[in-house]
Amino acid sequence: MQRIRLRYTKRGRLRFTSHRDFQRAFERALRRAEVPMAYSAGFTPHPKVSYANAAPTGTGSEAEYLEIALTETRDPEHLRALLDESLPAGLDITDAVEARTSGLADRLTASVWELRLDGVTVEDAEKAVAAFLAAETVEVQRKTKNGIRTFDARSAVAGLVAAHPQGDRPLDNACAILRLVVRHVTPAVRPDDVLSGLRAVADLAPPVPAAVTRLAQGLFDEESGTVTDPLAPDREAVTAAPPTAAATASATAPGAGTA
């Protein structure tokens, strides 16, 4: 059984699709592309697809990951192209690699987020960021199915900076971009929790909802403060893979290499 790991996006209006919506769309794409999926056992078999740390509904993402199991070997890049053609624009399969290592979910320890704050000046955003980073703890509240929960949003934040937006924008329209690096902890700290923290410590309240996009997720490097590509170990394993068993057997067969 072959395992393939895929990176996909949620762009434009499709950022408002739920994770369940994506699951249905992806399973339809598997059927359209005639992917030889492995199925679970039992009375209601379903395709063996493992989703890892999906972004919240309403947020865009350039770095979502999943893993599929196949009953027949396929070229990862060819499979990626077939699935990408079978999905609606905005749900794009951008990368594929054969799984040669274990623990993809264990390598998703942090995310890089971009928060677009229309109606907020960069100067006000910088002041709020400084106040947030200077605080030892920033308690925020979130409504859950079990009621209101209070937790610290500061400890999970590994990096937070404010910047001007790139590209051409009218000078009379204030806009600040926040670049956020947050560790995946329990309870999970989401971008809207950090916005709640900025409101709590500096009274920063954007007049319109922030546009949030996940730019990357992977293993957090404490020394550099960066988030690494979680598929890199699989690519390296493919490059360094030893000869196949069939090739080894052929090379060691009696008389091999003799005239």
Protein Blocks (a to p, Z undefined) as FASTA:
>chain_A
ZZdddddddehjllmpcfklmmmmmmmmmmmnopacdddedjbdcdddddehiacehiac
fbdcdddddfbdcdfklmmmmmmmmpcehiacfbdcddfbghklmmmmbccdddddehia
fklmmmmmmmmmmpmbdcdddddfkbccdddfklmpgbdcddddedjddfklgcdddddd
dddddddddfklmmmmmmmmnopacfbdcddddfbdcdddfknopacdfklmmmmmmmmp
ccdfklmmmmmgghihiZZ
